């Protein structure tokens, strides 16, 4: 179990899962191995300044052999090159 309190103001919008919390919030997270290839991620948000009552959510996280990249950037995202090439080709054909 991971209990987080005193989140900095710049972290009030959490990217995964995406939700908004105040600096007074408590976020409780749990990871449970379901199988060798699956983790169950559960979280509880307790923030009376933003929400009327605490709320819960969960995600199933499955193992993959694919390469994973940070959602903040595209370095190493090899599909981006092809996306841009296709856009340039479409622009060229439109001219």
C-alpha angles and dihedrals in degrees: 000000000000118000116191124192134166097036113192115250091248089059096053090108105061115205100206110062095009113235140129123244136171126233088261094058127116117211118191116195130187131189118198125182107229098174135347088274102037137066123188111218114198128178138183122202117205110183118139090180091065108018132046091225140001116280137197137213139174141196132194111228114201127198116248135187090212120105113258126210133195113267091227097068145026101221106133093014097132094186091064091072091055092045090054092045091053091049091051090049091051090050091048092051091048091058 
